Amino acid sequence: MARSLGLDRTGRDRPDVHIATAAVDPALAQGIDADVAAAGVEIALGGSAGANVPATGGGDIHVGRTEGDVAVTTGGGDVRLDSCLGSTEVSTGAGDVRAHVAGGRWQARTGAGDIIVTVPPAVPVWQDLSSPLGDVTSHIGGRGEPVEGHEHIEITARTGTGDISLS
C-alpha cells in the first residue's frame, strides 16, 4: 500500500524534510531539500536539489537540477538528472542512469544498466568511461585541454553490464 505525502514550504528559507518508510510517493515541492530512506518507491524532485537528495532501497529517482555536492543512491532503480552542476555522484545496483552535466565533476556507477550522459557543446570534457560487458561510445570530438581558470567538465562512468554513451 503506497502512501502519498504532499509537502509545502514553511516560513523557513530551505526547510529540510526527513522521510523514512517502506512505501511512499513523495511529491516534493520546489526548493525543499529531502533526505529519504525508503524501499520500492519512485521519487521526483522537480526543482533544485542540494546535498540532501533521496536514497532508496529500490526505486527510480528523477531530479530536475542538482547544485553543489550531491550524492544520489538507489539499490535498484533508474536515475535521471536533468541538469547537474557541481560535484555529483550517482550509484545504482541495477538501473539505467541518464544525466545532462552542465558543469563540474560527475561520477556514475551501476552494476547492471546503461549510462547516457550529455554535456554542453564546446566545453572541454575529461572522460573516464568503462564497461567490461558493453559498448562505450563518446561522441565528443577534441575540445582541447582546459585552460587554468576556465570551465571544464569531468565525467567518470562505470557499468558492469551495460552501454555508456557520452555526447
CYANA upper distance limits for C-alpha pairs under 8 A (distance plus 0.5 A):
  1 MET  CA     23 ALA  CA      7.46
  2 ALA  CA     23 ALA  CA      5.60
  2 ALA  CA     24 VAL  CA      5.93
  2 ALA  CA     25 ASP  CA      7.26
  3 ARG  CA     23 ALA  CA      6.74
  3 ARG  CA     24 VAL  CA      5.19
  3 ARG  CA     25 ASP  CA      6.55
  4 SER  CA     24 VAL  CA      6.18
  4 SER  CA     25 ASP  CA      5.32
  4 SER  CA     26 PRO  CA      6.24
  4 SER  CA     27 ALA  CA      7.93
  5 LEU  CA     24 VAL  CA      7.61
  5 LEU  CA     25 ASP  CA      6.97
  5 LEU  CA     26 PRO  CA      5.37
  5 LEU  CA     27 ALA  CA      6.78
  6 GLY  CA     26 PRO  CA      6.83
  6 GLY  CA     27 ALA  CA      5.86
  6 GLY  CA     28 LEU  CA      7.13
  6 GLY  CA     29 ALA  CA      8.45
  7 LEU  CA     26 PRO  CA      8.38
  7 LEU  CA     27 ALA  CA      7.31
  7 LEU  CA     28 LEU  CA      6.25
  7 LEU  CA     29 ALA  CA      6.60
  8 ASP  CA     28 LEU  CA      8.40
  8 ASP  CA     29 ALA  CA      6.68
  9 ARG  CA     15 PRO  CA      7.53
  9 ARG  CA     29 ALA  CA      7.69
  9 ARG  CA     32 ILE  CA      7.66
 10 THR  CA     15 PRO  CA      7.48
 14 ARG  CA     31 GLY  CA      7.17
 14 ARG  CA     32 ILE  CA      6.36
 14 ARG  CA     33 ASP  CA      7.41
 15 PRO  CA     32 ILE  CA      6.41
 15 PRO  CA     33 ASP  CA      7.22
 16 ASP  CA     32 ILE  CA      6.96
 16 ASP  CA     33 ASP  CA      5.75
 16 ASP  CA     34 ALA  CA      6.43
 16 ASP  CA     35 ASP  CA      8.18
 17 VAL  CA     32 ILE  CA      7.79
 17 VAL  CA     33 ASP  CA      6.79
 17 VAL  CA     34 ALA  CA      5.18
 17 VAL  CA     35 ASP  CA      6.60
 18 HIS  CA     34 ALA  CA      6.48
 18 HIS  CA     35 ASP  CA      5.34
 18 HIS  CA     36 VAL  CA      6.42
 19 ILE  CA     34 ALA  CA      8.21
 19 ILE  CA     35 ASP  CA      6.88
 19 ILE  CA     36 VAL  CA      5.34
 19 ILE  CA     37 ALA  CA      6.82
 19 ILE  CA     38 ALA  CA      8.27
 20 ALA  CA     36 VAL  CA      6.52
 20 ALA  CA     37 ALA  CA      5.39
 20 ALA  CA     38 ALA  CA      6.28
 21 THR  CA     37 ALA  CA      7.31
 21 THR  CA     38 ALA  CA      5.73
 21 THR  CA     39 ALA  CA      7.91
 22 ALA  CA     38 ALA  CA      5.82
 22 ALA  CA     39 ALA  CA      5.72
 22 ALA  CA     40 GLY  CA      7.75
 23 ALA  CA     38 ALA  CA      7.00
 23 ALA  CA     39 ALA  CA      6.74
 23 ALA  CA     40 GLY  CA      6.78
 23 ALA  CA     41 VAL  CA      6.54
 24 VAL  CA     38 ALA  CA      7.80
 24 VAL  CA     41 VAL  CA      6.53
 25 ASP  CA     41 VAL  CA      6.73
 25 ASP  CA     42 GLU  CA      6.72
 25 ASP  CA     43 ILE  CA      6.98
 26 PRO  CA     43 ILE  CA      6.89
 26 PRO  CA     44 ALA  CA      8.05
 27 ALA  CA     43 ILE  CA      8.14
 27 ALA  CA     44 ALA  CA      7.32
 27 ALA  CA     45 LEU  CA      7.98
 28 LEU  CA     32 ILE  CA      7.36
 28 LEU  CA     34 ALA  CA      8.39
 28 LEU  CA     44 ALA  CA      7.62
 28 LEU  CA     45 LEU  CA      6.32
 28 LEU  CA     46 GLY  CA      7.94
 29 ALA  CA     45 LEU  CA      7.86
 29 ALA  CA     46 GLY  CA      7.74
 29 ALA  CA     47 GLY  CA      7.77
 30 GLN  CA     45 LEU  CA      7.66
 30 GLN  CA     46 GLY  CA      6.44
 30 GLN  CA     47 GLY  CA      4.72
 30 GLN  CA     48 SER  CA      7.13
 31 GLY  CA     47 GLY  CA      6.26
 31 GLY  CA     48 SER  CA      6.28
 31 GLY  CA     49 ALA  CA      7.44
 32 ILE  CA     49 ALA  CA      7.91
 33 ASP  CA     49 ALA  CA      6.53
 33 ASP  CA     50 GLY  CA      6.90
 33 ASP  CA     51 ALA  CA      8.22
 33 ASP  CA     52 ASN  CA      6.10
 33 ASP  CA     53 VAL  CA      7.45
 34 ALA  CA     52 ASN  CA      5.85
 34 ALA  CA     53 VAL  CA      6.36
 34 ALA  CA     54 PRO  CA      6.76
 35 ASP  CA     52 ASN  CA      5.71
 35 ASP  CA     53 VAL  CA      6.50
 35 ASP  CA     54 PRO  CA      5.80
 35 ASP  CA     55 ALA  CA      7.85
 36 VAL  CA     53 VAL  CA      8.01
 36 VAL  CA     54 PRO  CA      5.16
 36 VAL  CA     55 ALA  CA      6.18
 36 VAL  CA     56 THR  CA      7.55
 37 ALA  CA     54 PRO  CA      7.44
 37 ALA  CA     55 ALA  CA      6.06
 37 ALA  CA     56 THR  CA      6.01
 37 ALA  CA     57 GLY  CA      7.91
 38 ALA  CA     55 ALA  CA      7.70
 38 ALA  CA     56 THR  CA      5.43
 38 ALA  CA     57 GLY  CA      6.44
 38 ALA  CA     58 GLY  CA      8.25
 39 ALA  CA     56 THR  CA      6.04
 39 ALA  CA     57 GLY  CA      4.93
 39 ALA  CA     58 GLY  CA      5.68
 39 ALA  CA     59 GLY  CA      7.43
 40 GLY  CA     56 THR  CA      7.73
 40 GLY  CA     57 GLY  CA      7.01
 40 GLY  CA     58 GLY  CA      5.08
 40 GLY  CA     59 GLY  CA      5.39
 41 VAL  CA     56 THR  CA      7.51
 41 VAL  CA     58 GLY  CA      7.04
 41 VAL  CA     59 GLY  CA      5.10
 41 VAL  CA     60 ASP  CA      7.30
 42 GLU  CA     59 GLY  CA      5.56
 42 GLU  CA     60 ASP  CA      5.24
 42 GLU  CA     61 ILE  CA      6.47
 43 ILE  CA     54 PRO  CA      7.90
 43 ILE  CA     59 GLY  CA      8.00
 43 ILE  CA     60 ASP  CA      6.75
 43 ILE  CA     61 ILE  CA      5.34
 43 ILE  CA     62 HIS  CA      6.72
 44 ALA  CA     61 ILE  CA      6.46
 44 ALA  CA     62 HIS  CA      5.18
 44 ALA  CA     63 VAL  CA      6.37
 44 ALA  CA     64 GLY  CA      8.50
 45 LEU  CA     49 ALA  CA      7.82
 45 LEU  CA     62 HIS  CA      6.71
 45 LEU  CA     63 VAL  CA      5.22
 45 LEU  CA     64 GLY  CA      6.54
 46 GLY  CA     62 HIS  CA      8.40
 46 GLY  CA     63 VAL  CA      6.58
 46 GLY  CA     64 GLY  CA      5.31
 46 GLY  CA     65 ARG  CA      8.13
 47 GLY  CA     63 VAL  CA      7.91
 47 GLY  CA     64 GLY  CA      5.97
 47 GLY  CA     65 ARG  CA      6.75
 48 SER  CA     63 VAL  CA      8.18
 48 SER  CA     64 GLY  CA      6.78
 48 SER  CA     65 ARG  CA      5.16
 48 SER  CA     66 THR  CA      6.22
 48 SER  CA     67 GLU  CA      7.60
 49 ALA  CA     53 VAL  CA      6.86
 49 ALA  CA     63 VAL  CA      7.74
 49 ALA  CA     64 GLY  CA      8.26
 49 ALA  CA     65 ARG  CA      6.57
 49 ALA  CA     66 THR  CA      5.41
 49 ALA  CA     67 GLU  CA      6.91
 50 GLY  CA     66 THR  CA      6.59
 50 GLY  CA     67 GLU  CA      6.06
 50 GLY  CA     68 GLY  CA      6.74
 50 GLY  CA     69 ASP  CA      7.61
 50 GLY  CA     70 VAL  CA      6.80
 51 ALA  CA     67 GLU  CA      8.38
 51 ALA  CA     68 GLY  CA      7.40
 51 ALA  CA     69 ASP  CA      6.15
 51 ALA  CA     70 VAL  CA      5.11
 51 ALA  CA     71 ALA  CA      7.37
 52 ASN  CA     70 VAL  CA      7.66
 52 ASN  CA     71 ALA  CA      8.32
 53 VAL  CA     70 VAL  CA      7.31
 53 VAL  CA     71 ALA  CA      7.08
 53 VAL  CA     72 VAL  CA      6.45
 54 PRO  CA     61 ILE  CA      8.05
 54 PRO  CA     72 VAL  CA      6.92
 54 PRO  CA     73 THR  CA      7.74
 55 ALA  CA     72 VAL  CA      6.62
 55 ALA  CA     73 THR  CA      5.29
 55 ALA  CA     74 THR  CA      6.01
 56 THR  CA     73 THR  CA      7.03
 56 THR  CA     74 THR  CA      5.12
 56 THR  CA     75 GLY  CA      6.95
 57 GLY  CA     74 THR  CA      6.00
 57 GLY  CA     75 GLY  CA      5.19
 57 GLY  CA     76 GLY  CA      7.20
 58 GLY  CA     74 THR  CA      6.29
 58 GLY  CA     75 GLY  CA      5.57
 58 GLY  CA     76 GLY  CA      4.97
 58 GLY  CA     77 GLY  CA      6.15
 59 GLY  CA     74 THR  CA      7.12
 59 GLY  CA     75 GLY  CA      8.17
 59 GLY  CA     76 GLY  CA      6.60
 59 GLY  CA     77 GLY  CA      5.04
 59 GLY  CA     78 ASP  CA      7.59
 60 ASP  CA     74 THR  CA      7.98
 60 ASP  CA     76 GLY  CA      8.30
 60 ASP  CA     77 GLY  CA      5.02
 60 ASP  CA     78 ASP  CA      5.16
 60 ASP  CA     79 VAL  CA      6.31
 61 ILE  CA     74 THR  CA      8.25
 61 ILE  CA     77 GLY  CA      7.82
 61 ILE  CA     78 ASP  CA      6.83
 61 ILE  CA     79 VAL  CA      5.31
 61 ILE  CA     80 ARG  CA      6.81
 62 HIS  CA     79 VAL  CA      6.36
 62 HIS  CA     80 ARG  CA      5.18
 62 HIS  CA     81 LEU  CA      6.41
 62 HIS  CA     82 ASP  CA      8.42
 63 VAL  CA     80 ARG  CA      6.85
 63 VAL  CA     81 LEU  CA      5.46
 63 VAL  CA     82 ASP  CA      6.95
 64 GLY  CA     81 LEU  CA      6.47
 64 GLY  CA     82 ASP  CA      5.42
 64 GLY  CA     83 SER  CA      6.89
 65 ARG  CA     81 LEU  CA      7.09
 65 ARG  CA     82 ASP  CA      6.30
 65 ARG  CA     83 SER  CA      5.15
 65 ARG  CA     84 CYS  CA      6.35
 65 ARG  CA     85 LEU  CA      8.29
 66 THR  CA     70 VAL  CA      7.36
 66 THR  CA     81 LEU  CA      8.05
 66 THR  CA     83 SER  CA      6.80
 66 THR  CA     84 CYS  CA      5.33
 66 THR  CA     85 LEU  CA      6.45
 66 THR  CA     86 GLY  CA      8.13
 66 THR  CA     88 THR  CA      8.20
 67 GLU  CA     84 CYS  CA      6.89
 67 GLU  CA     85 LEU  CA      5.43
 67 GLU  CA     86 GLY  CA      5.98
 67 GLU  CA     87 SER  CA      8.21
 68 GLY  CA     85 LEU  CA      7.09
 68 GLY  CA     86 GLY  CA      5.03
 68 GLY  CA     87 SER  CA      6.36
 68 GLY  CA     88 THR  CA      8.17
 69 ASP  CA     86 GLY  CA      6.56
 69 ASP  CA     87 SER  CA      5.17
 69 ASP  CA     88 THR  CA      6.42
 70 VAL  CA     86 GLY  CA      8.40
 70 VAL  CA     87 SER  CA      6.70
 70 VAL  CA     88 THR  CA      5.28
 70 VAL  CA     89 GLU  CA      6.75
 71 ALA  CA     88 THR  CA      6.36
 71 ALA  CA     89 GLU  CA      5.18
 71 ALA  CA     90 VAL  CA      6.40
 72 VAL  CA     88 THR  CA      8.34
 72 VAL  CA     89 GLU  CA      6.73
 72 VAL  CA     90 VAL  CA      5.30
 72 VAL  CA     91 SER  CA      6.83
 73 THR  CA     90 VAL  CA      6.44
 73 THR  CA     91 SER  CA      5.33
 73 THR  CA     92 THR  CA      6.34
 74 THR  CA     78 ASP  CA      8.49
 74 THR  CA     91 SER  CA      6.96
 74 THR  CA     92 THR  CA      5.37
 74 THR  CA     93 GLY  CA      7.43
 75 GLY  CA     91 SER  CA      8.45
 75 GLY  CA     92 THR  CA      5.82
 75 GLY  CA     93 GLY  CA      5.41
 75 GLY  CA     94 ALA  CA      7.39
 76 GLY  CA     92 THR  CA      6.31
 76 GLY  CA     93 GLY  CA      5.71
 76 GLY  CA     94 ALA  CA      5.18
 76 GLY  CA     95 GLY  CA      6.34
 77 GLY  CA     92 THR  CA      7.07
 77 GLY  CA     93 GLY  CA      8.20
 77 GLY  CA     94 ALA  CA      6.67
 77 GLY  CA     95 GLY  CA      5.16
 77 GLY  CA     96 ASP  CA      7.73
 78 ASP  CA     92 THR  CA      7.93
 78 ASP  CA     94 ALA  CA      8.25
 78 ASP  CA     95 GLY  CA      4.98
 78 ASP  CA     96 ASP  CA      5.22
 78 ASP  CA     97 VAL  CA      6.35
 79 VAL  CA     90 VAL  CA      8.37
 79 VAL  CA     92 THR  CA      8.27
 79 VAL  CA     95 GLY  CA      7.78
 79 VAL  CA     96 ASP  CA      6.83
 79 VAL  CA     97 VAL  CA      5.30
 79 VAL  CA     98 ARG  CA      6.83
 80 ARG  CA     97 VAL  CA      6.40
 80 ARG  CA     98 ARG  CA      5.27
 80 ARG  CA     99 ALA  CA      6.24
 81 LEU  CA     98 ARG  CA      6.80
 81 LEU  CA     99 ALA  CA      5.09
 81 LEU  CA    100 HIS  CA      7.02
 82 ASP  CA     99 ALA  CA      6.23
 82 ASP  CA    100 HIS  CA      6.00
 83 SER  CA     99 ALA  CA      7.23
 83 SER  CA    100 HIS  CA      5.46
 83 SER  CA    101 VAL  CA      6.22
 83 SER  CA    102 ALA  CA      6.52
 84 CYS  CA     88 THR  CA      7.45
 84 CYS  CA     99 ALA  CA      7.86
 84 CYS  CA    100 HIS  CA      6.75
 84 CYS  CA    101 VAL  CA      5.19
 84 CYS  CA    102 ALA  CA      5.97
 84 CYS  CA    103 GLY  CA      7.20
 84 CYS  CA    104 GLY  CA      8.43
 84 CYS  CA    106 TRP  CA      8.39
 85 LEU  CA    101 VAL  CA      7.03
 85 LEU  CA    102 ALA  CA      5.90
 85 LEU  CA    103 GLY  CA      5.32
 85 LEU  CA    104 GLY  CA      6.19
 85 LEU  CA    105 ARG  CA      8.50
 86 GLY  CA    103 GLY  CA      6.71
 86 GLY  CA    104 GLY  CA      4.95
 86 GLY  CA    105 ARG  CA      6.66
 86 GLY  CA    106 TRP  CA      8.37
 87 SER  CA    104 GLY  CA      6.18
 87 SER  CA    105 ARG  CA      5.18
 87 SER  CA    106 TRP  CA      6.36
 88 THR  CA    105 ARG  CA      6.79
 88 THR  CA    106 TRP  CA      5.28
 88 THR  CA    107 GLN  CA      6.73
 89 GLU  CA    106 TRP  CA      6.50
 89 GLU  CA    107 GLN  CA      5.30
 89 GLU  CA    108 ALA  CA      6.36
 90 VAL  CA    107 GLN  CA      6.64
 90 VAL  CA    108 ALA  CA      5.04
 90 VAL  CA    109 ARG  CA      6.80
 91 SER  CA    108 ALA  CA      6.30
 91 SER  CA    109 ARG  CA      5.44
 91 SER  CA    110 THR  CA      6.39
 92 THR  CA     96 ASP  CA      8.48
 92 THR  CA    109 ARG  CA      7.01
 92 THR  CA    110 THR  CA      5.38
 92 THR  CA    111 GLY  CA      7.47
 93 GLY  CA    110 THR  CA      5.83
 93 GLY  CA    111 GLY  CA      5.47
 93 GLY  CA    112 ALA  CA      7.22
 94 ALA  CA    110 THR  CA      6.50
 94 ALA  CA    111 GLY  CA      6.00
 94 ALA  CA    112 ALA  CA      5.19
 94 ALA  CA    113 GLY  CA      6.40
 95 GLY  CA    110 THR  CA      7.13
 95 GLY  CA    111 GLY  CA      8.35
 95 GLY  CA    112 ALA  CA      6.71
 95 GLY  CA    113 GLY  CA      5.28
 95 GLY  CA    114 ASP  CA      7.79
 96 ASP  CA    110 THR  CA      7.95
 96 ASP  CA    112 ALA  CA      8.28
 96 ASP  CA    113 GLY  CA      5.05
 96 ASP  CA    114 ASP  CA      5.26
 96 ASP  CA    115 ILE  CA      6.35
 97 VAL  CA    108 ALA  CA      8.14
 97 VAL  CA    110 THR  CA      8.36
 97 VAL  CA    113 GLY  CA      7.87
 97 VAL  CA    114 ASP  CA      6.80
 97 VAL  CA    115 ILE  CA      5.22
 97 VAL  CA    116 ILE  CA      6.76
 98 ARG  CA    115 ILE  CA      6.42
 98 ARG  CA    116 ILE  CA      5.30
 98 ARG  CA    117 VAL  CA      6.38
 99 ALA  CA    116 ILE  CA      7.01
 99 ALA  CA    117 VAL  CA      5.51
 99 ALA  CA    118 THR  CA      6.96
100 HIS  CA    117 VAL  CA      6.24
100 HIS  CA    118 THR  CA      5.22
100 HIS  CA    119 VAL  CA      6.31
101 VAL  CA    106 TRP  CA      7.71
101 VAL  CA    117 VAL  CA      7.54
101 VAL  CA    118 THR  CA      6.69
101 VAL  CA    119 VAL  CA      5.64
101 VAL  CA    120 PRO  CA      8.04
101 VAL  CA    153 ILE  CA      8.36
102 ALA  CA    119 VAL  CA      6.53
102 ALA  CA    120 PRO  CA      6.77
102 ALA  CA    153 ILE  CA      8.46
103 GLY  CA    119 VAL  CA      8.45
103 GLY  CA    151 GLU  CA      8.04
103 GLY  CA    152 HIS  CA      7.30
103 GLY  CA    153 ILE  CA      5.83
104 GLY  CA    152 HIS  CA      7.41
104 GLY  CA    153 ILE  CA      5.57
104 GLY  CA    154 GLU  CA      6.88
105 ARG  CA    153 ILE  CA      6.41
105 ARG  CA    154 GLU  CA      5.15
105 ARG  CA    155 ILE  CA      6.79
106 TRP  CA    153 ILE  CA      8.30
106 TRP  CA    154 GLU  CA      6.56
106 TRP  CA    155 ILE  CA      5.57
106 TRP  CA    156 THR  CA      6.80
107 GLN  CA    155 ILE  CA      6.50
107 GLN  CA    156 THR  CA      5.14
107 GLN  CA    157 ALA  CA      6.28
108 ALA  CA    115 ILE  CA      8.35
108 ALA  CA    156 THR  CA      6.86
108 ALA  CA    157 ALA  CA      5.33
108 ALA  CA    158 ARG  CA      6.72
109 ARG  CA    157 ALA  CA      6.50
109 ARG  CA    158 ARG  CA      5.25
109 ARG  CA    159 THR  CA      6.27
110 THR  CA    114 ASP  CA      8.40
110 THR  CA    158 ARG  CA      6.93
110 THR  CA    159 THR  CA      5.32
110 THR  CA    160 GLY  CA      7.26
111 GLY  CA    159 THR  CA      5.91
111 GLY  CA    160 GLY  CA      5.32
111 GLY  CA    161 THR  CA      7.06
112 ALA  CA    159 THR  CA      6.68
112 ALA  CA    160 GLY  CA      6.12
112 ALA  CA    161 THR  CA      5.25
112 ALA  CA    162 GLY  CA      6.39
113 GLY  CA    159 THR  CA      7.04
113 GLY  CA    160 GLY  CA      8.26
113 GLY  CA    161 THR  CA      6.73
113 GLY  CA    162 GLY  CA      5.22
113 GLY  CA    163 ASP  CA      7.70
114 ASP  CA    159 THR  CA      7.62
114 ASP  CA    161 THR  CA      8.34
114 ASP  CA    162 GLY  CA      5.12
114 ASP  CA    163 ASP  CA      5.23
114 ASP  CA    164 ILE  CA      6.31
115 ILE  CA    157 ALA  CA      7.76
115 ILE  CA    159 THR  CA      7.99
115 ILE  CA    162 GLY  CA      7.99
115 ILE  CA    163 ASP  CA      6.83
115 ILE  CA    164 ILE  CA      5.23
115 ILE  CA    165 SER  CA      6.85
116 ILE  CA    164 ILE  CA      6.35
116 ILE  CA    165 SER  CA      5.34
116 ILE  CA    166 LEU  CA      6.62
117 VAL  CA    165 SER  CA      6.71
117 VAL  CA    166 LEU  CA      5.36
117 VAL  CA    167 SER  CA      6.91
118 THR  CA    166 LEU  CA      6.27
118 THR  CA    167 SER  CA      5.30
119 VAL  CA    123 VAL  CA      8.38
119 VAL  CA    166 LEU  CA      8.30
119 VAL  CA    167 SER  CA      6.82
122 ALA  CA    143 ARG  CA      6.98
123 VAL  CA    143 ARG  CA      7.49
123 VAL  CA    151 GLU  CA      7.35
123 VAL  CA    152 HIS  CA      6.27
123 VAL  CA    153 ILE  CA      7.66
124 PRO  CA    143 ARG  CA      5.68
124 PRO  CA    144 GLY  CA      6.74
124 PRO  CA    145 GLU  CA      6.90
124 PRO  CA    146 PRO  CA      6.28
124 PRO  CA    151 GLU  CA      7.99
124 PRO  CA    152 HIS  CA      5.44
124 PRO  CA    153 ILE  CA      6.86
125 VAL  CA    143 ARG  CA      7.93
125 VAL  CA    152 HIS  CA      6.33
125 VAL  CA    153 ILE  CA      5.26
125 VAL  CA    154 GLU  CA      6.27
125 VAL  CA    155 ILE  CA      7.60
126 TRP  CA    152 HIS  CA      8.17
126 TRP  CA    153 ILE  CA      6.71
126 TRP  CA    154 GLU  CA      5.23
126 TRP  CA    155 ILE  CA      6.57
127 GLN  CA    154 GLU  CA      6.76
127 GLN  CA    155 ILE  CA      5.51
127 GLN  CA    156 THR  CA      6.65
128 ASP  CA    155 ILE  CA      6.67
128 ASP  CA    156 THR  CA      5.19
128 ASP  CA    157 ALA  CA      6.91
129 LEU  CA    136 VAL  CA      7.46
129 LEU  CA    155 ILE  CA      8.21
129 LEU  CA    156 THR  CA      6.27
129 LEU  CA    157 ALA  CA      5.34
129 LEU  CA    158 ARG  CA      6.60
129 LEU  CA    164 ILE  CA      7.80
130 SER  CA    136 VAL  CA      7.39
130 SER  CA    157 ALA  CA      6.81
130 SER  CA    158 ARG  CA      5.46
130 SER  CA    159 THR  CA      7.07
130 SER  CA    164 ILE  CA      8.21
131 SER  CA    135 ASP  CA      7.22
131 SER  CA    136 VAL  CA      7.05
131 SER  CA    158 ARG  CA      6.49
131 SER  CA    159 THR  CA      5.56
131 SER  CA    160 GLY  CA      6.14
131 SER  CA    161 THR  CA      7.03
131 SER  CA    162 GLY  CA      7.09
131 SER  CA    163 ASP  CA      7.18
131 SER  CA    164 ILE  CA      7.64
132 PRO  CA    159 THR  CA      8.09
132 PRO  CA    160 GLY  CA      6.51
132 PRO  CA    161 THR  CA      7.34
133 LEU  CA    160 GLY  CA      6.80
133 LEU  CA    161 THR  CA      5.32
133 LEU  CA    162 GLY  CA      6.93
133 LEU  CA    163 ASP  CA      8.48
134 GLY  CA    160 GLY  CA      8.39
134 GLY  CA    161 THR  CA      6.27
134 GLY  CA    162 GLY  CA      5.28
134 GLY  CA    163 ASP  CA      5.19
134 GLY  CA    164 ILE  CA      8.03
135 ASP  CA    162 GLY  CA      7.68
135 ASP  CA    163 ASP  CA      5.21
135 ASP  CA    164 ILE  CA      6.78
136 VAL  CA    163 ASP  CA      6.32
136 VAL  CA    164 ILE  CA      5.22
136 VAL  CA    165 SER  CA      6.60
137 THR  CA    164 ILE  CA      6.61
137 THR  CA    165 SER  CA      5.34
137 THR  CA    166 LEU  CA      6.79
138 SER  CA    165 SER  CA      6.36
138 SER  CA    166 LEU  CA      5.15
138 SER  CA    167 SER  CA      6.57
139 HIS  CA    165 SER  CA      8.22
139 HIS  CA    166 LEU  CA      6.50
139 HIS  CA    167 SER  CA      5.27
140 ILE  CA    166 LEU  CA      7.56
140 ILE  CA    167 SER  CA      6.10
146 PRO  CA    150 HIS  CA      6.92
146 PRO  CA    151 GLU  CA      7.54
146 PRO  CA    152 HIS  CA      6.41
147 VAL  CA    151 GLU  CA      8.45
157 ALA  CA    164 ILE  CA      7.98
159 THR  CA    163 ASP  CA      7.91
159 THR  CA    164 ILE  CA      8.18
